[in-house]
C-alpha cells in the first residue's frame, strides 16, 4: 500500500530520473501520473489571450504558485514565467490532463505555504514576500517533490504550445530562440553556412 | 483508389498483425505477390494533416504512443521483484497507429555490419548471457538492405564510412543538408583522427516516388511527419500494399488471440473492433509483426490445451532476451548559433567504435551521432552536472538553446534471459486482456560501454570547440523504444522461436517478423534491419504460400 508520499516520490522519480542513456535526451520519462487518468481529455481549451479566472487554483494559491514560477524563470529584459502565463497552463492542466495528480500537488502547495508561514510569521504569504526572501526560502526547499513538480510545470507552461494556455504569444519560445515554423531552408546555423562539402577519406573503405 | 475490403469472416491467405516497419513491408510484398492480405492495426489511421508540432501532446500526453490509460504496462528490474504499474511513459514504448513506430522514429537508417551476425563466433561466449550468432549472415541480408533503401527510400552517401559493410548499390537519394551539429561533430572527430560521415536517413532529401522532399521542419523524433517526407510505412509500404487491390488495412482492430486447431495449426485470429466487439478472422497463415513487445504478449496470451505456455513457446523463449540498446548523450554549447531545432535529427555519424575491443575489458560497440537538442521543454528540464535549475542563471542557460547540440552514443545490449516481456499476473488493459510486464536490468558491460562512448563524445565536442559540455547520466534502462530479441531466430527449436525464414518452430503456418526476431541488438537504430528482415522473410513466406507449404 503506497502512501501519498510514496506516490509523490514515485512521480518525481518517474519524470525526473526515469529515462536513461539513449533516451535521456528525448524519450525521458517525462510524463506524469495524472496523465493516466487524463490522456484522452479533449483539448480545445486554450487560449484566451487574457484568461480571466482560474479553474483550479484559488486566487491566493495562484499568487503563491506564480511567485514561485517567477523565481524559477524571472522576468527582466526578456520574458519570464509570469509574462509567458505559465500559471494559466498550470491551472488548465491541473484541472484537466493532470487532474489525477492535482490532489498531491495541492497537498504539496499547502505544506509549502505552512513551512513558509513558520519561517516568516510576519509575512502574509509567499507571494507577498520580497524577492530576496522568496529566493532564500526557495533554496531551502528546492529539492522537494513539490518544487520539482512546480519547476516541471513552469517549464511546460513556458515552452510547449500556446494552445495549452501557457507560452503566451510564444513568449517562452522567444526567450529560448526557438522558432515554430513549418518549413526551413538551409543554411540553418552559423557553422553549416561555410561548410564546403564532405571530403572522402583517402584510401576509401577500411 | 478503391482499396480491398474483405467480407466479414472471409478467408484470406494472410493475416498480418501490425502495420509498422515490418508489417507494412510484409503486407506490400505478399500482396504484390498476388496473395490476399488483411492487416490489423490496434490504433487509428491518421494522415499527414493529423500530425502536429506539439511537444506536450506527443511527449507528455501519449499523443500517438501506447497510453498508460488504456494499454498499461508494468515494470520491474529483476524476475524476483514485483512489477509496478508505470505511471507515465510505458516501459515498452511504441506508436499505436497505422504505420506503427515507423511514424515517430528518428529515421536513422544505418545497416548492421557483418560482425553483428557472427559476433559470438568471433569473440566467443559471454558468461551469463545468451550471446549467439544469427542463423543468417550479412551477405544473405545485403540484397534486402538495398531493397529497403530503394523501395522504402533512404538518403545517404554510399561508402562514405571506411567501416561501412559491402553494398551492391548506392543510395537512391543524396544525404540531407548538413546541419551545424553535423559540421561540428565532423570538425571535432576529424581532428581526433576519426571518420564521421553523412548519416543515412529514411527521409527523402529530394522528391521520391510521389513523396516530397523534407521541408526541414524539425519535428521528426517522436512526431509523425507532416510533409510525408519521412519514409514511414504509412506513406510507403501500406499504400503500396493497398494499391494491389489484394490488401485491406483494418485500423482500430486489436488482435488479442491467435487461434489454433487440433492439428496445431493456426486458423486465424480473434480481434476487437473499434467498438470493442469481438470477431474471428480466418486465414491460411498468420504473420505477427506487432513489435517486440506486443508480438510476445499476443503469443503468451494465446494459450490453449495444446499450447498451455503460450503459442510457439515450446522453447520457453517467447518474450525472453529483450534488448533496448544502450547509449549516452552529451550536450554541448558553442559560440555561435546552430539552430538545431531546424531540419532532421541527425546529419553526421561515426562508426569508429563499432567493434567490440577485448582490450577494453568489457564487451560493447556502438556509433555516435550529432543530433539536435530535444524539443524546448524537455531540453529545459535537462539537469546534468552543475547546471543551474532555477533563477537568473537558469534563465541564461535557457537562452543558449540555439547554440546547443547533442552528441549521442548508441550501443549494444547483451541478450539476457532474465530481461523479458511477460504477462502481468494481475493487470489488464481496457479490453480486459492481460497486460505487458517488462523485466529489465542492463548487463554491466552495456553500461560500461555506454560510458566509454560518452567519454568519446566529450572528447569530440571539446575538439570541436564547445564552450560548455554536460553529460546525461548513464543509468540502467527502465524503458525502451527498441523492442528487440523476444522471439529470436535460430536453427535450434530448443533455444529459439522462429527459424531462419521466420516460421515458428512449433506452428507451421505461423510466422513472426519484427524486432523480436533479432538475435543480438546491433548498435542501435534497428528499423533498417527490421525492414530488411521483412523483405527477406516476405520473399520466402510468399514462396511457401505458392508452394502450398503454409
Interface residues (C-beta under 8 A of the other chain):
Chain A: X10 X11 X14 X15 X16 X17 X18 X19 X20 X21 X22 X23 X24 X25 X26 X27 X28 X29 X30 X31 X32 X33 X35 X36 X37 X38 X39 X40 X43 X71 X72 X73 X74 X76 X78 X80 X97 X135 X138 X142 X151 X152 X155 X156 X158 X159 X160 X161 X163 X164 X172 X173 X175 X176 X177 X178 X179 X180 X181 X182 X183 X184 X185 X186 X188 X189 X190 X191 X192 X195 X198 X200 X201 X203 X204 X205 X206
Chain B: X53 X54 X55 X56 X57 X59 X60 X61 X62 X67 X68 X69 X70 X72 X86 X87 X88 X89 X93 X157 X159 X160 X161 X162 X163 X164 X175 X177 X178 X179 X180 X182 X183 X184 X186 X187 X195 X197 X198 X215 X216 X217 X218 X221 X222 X226 X324 X325 X326 X327 X328 X329 X334 X336 X337 X338 X339 X340 X341 X342 X343 X371 X373 X374 X375 X376 X377 X378 X380 X381 X382 X383 X389 X390 X391 X392 X394 X395 X398 X399 X401 X402 X406 X408 X409 X410 X411 X450 X472 X473 X474 X475 X476 X477 X478 X479 X480 X481 X524
